[in-house]
Amino acid sequence: MLDAIRWDADLIRRYDQAAPRYASYPSVVRFDGGIGSFDLLHALRDSRRAGRPLSLYLHLPFCANACYYCNRNKVITKDRGRAQVYLDSLEHEMALLAKHIGTGQYVEQLRLGGGTPTFLSHQELRRLMASLRKHFNLLDDDSGDYGIDIDPREADWPTIGLLRELGFNRINLSAQPLSAEVQQAINRLQTAEQTRAIIEAARTLQYRSVNIVLHYGLPRQNLANFSQTLDSIVELQPDSLSISRYRHQPEYYVSQRRIKAEELPDASEQLAMFQHGIERLTEAGYRYIGIDHFALPDDDLAIAQEDGTLQRNLLGYTTHGHCDLLGLGVSAISQIGELYCQNHTDLARYQQSLQQDQLATQRGLHCNKDDLIRRSIIHSLICDFELDIAQIETRFSIDFEEYFLDIRPQLAQMEADGLIALSPERLLIMPPGRLLARAVCMLFDHYQASQLEPKHWYQPA
């Protein structure tokens, strides 16, 4: 039942629109400068007293080449020596934070992202992991969820072997279109053989999971070359896979200004690619987890969704949402209890703060009761496709219908359109609505719903 989705092009056109990915609620754009390092340390004290386990995220921003479609915080450089200075800053940040971590707070989840983490040399990767083990309680029995982002152009068998030796058991890699024309347009030349080599190495070395990220809607991309790429990826049988629509925002991301808007596929072509992706992956045995993410039935995420234990945090879908998440590195975000905070997004300011023996916390947000209510609702909807209304009422001492009276007309319209089924006891997202779960979530998003009117639901995408 959980993996049942139904394509309805009319509903997709009417309801689909730009929406937050809800890795956090409120979203990062709501953070402000009223949060500083004192707030983080105070939250860590509460976490230590409660003995909550940890997730760690380390942001390693360096890339040797610019991929024009990328929207991450990154530093493009050929100077590999810059990694040494950055590691000095990371180790200083670890030392400052470790003073506030309890001996019983084990790191259940670890993620190295970027940028390109394998921009670091083997020696630097060893140094980084040694520092992490020195300052935090990493697990040594391979039971943790320890993942790293891999650029297949920047890694090989020895690299994958080293990472396995260092304790990593999950890899995430980007596999972009095989079409030479599309690769030239996005400045990312990556062969199928490079991707295959990394996956074969991971399988041989008994990594627990391989996840692939694929974008559609890229310049010069069409249904034919997207289909070819998808077939090649399905043949590799990754444990999980996401197909994400490219969002062209050159006003925010400098590298995207190198992409010619006239070369982007139109809305109908993008819709055709999305539909084909869903049909092809479903045919290959993948389950739709939510928000563009698919997984094989025996993957941890699919099992967790079936069991009702799937969660979501700043790292995406996870089985470790019960952990406090501590982000280290430039622009990294932490979620400790009811606090979100983010480090400086500018590399120089991040490093300058640590050189002055200060944490690099720049901004953030304390969740109030309303935020916590809505966060709980939104995460239930995008993880389980349903909401136990009675449980929400009991947990937060509210009357659900009265609390959300203002969105009742929109919910009623969604129910009439077949997206949801609503009763006093629960809200269920129906198979035609599961591809549009974020549209349902937006109704409960205080910061988004205030900008919506019912007529918006009927404007073509």
Buried (B, 14 or more C-beta within 10 A) or exposed (E): EBBEBEBBEEBBBBBBBEBBBBBBBBBBEBBEEEBBBEBBBBBBEBBBEEEBBBBBBBBBBBBBBBBBBBBBBBBBBEEEEBBEEBBEBBBBBBBBBBEBBBEEBBBBBBBBBBBBBBBBEBEBBBBBBEBBBEBBBBBEEEEBBBBBBBBBBBBBBEBBBBBBEBBBBBBBBBBBBBBEEBBEBBBBEBEBEBBBBBBEBBEEBEBBBBBBBBBBBBBBBBBEBBBEBBEBBBEBBBBBBBBBBBEBEEEEBEBBEBBEEEEBBEEEBBBBBBBBBBEBBBEBEBBBBBBBBBBBEEBBBBBBBBEEBBBBBBBBBBBBBEBBBBBBBBBBBBBBBBBBBBBBBBBEEBBBBBEEEEBBBBBBBBBEEEBBBBBBBBBBBBBBBBBBBEEBBEEBEBEBEEBBEEBEEBBEBBBEBBBBBBEEEBBBBBBBBBBBBBBBBBBBBEBBBEEBEEEBBEEEE
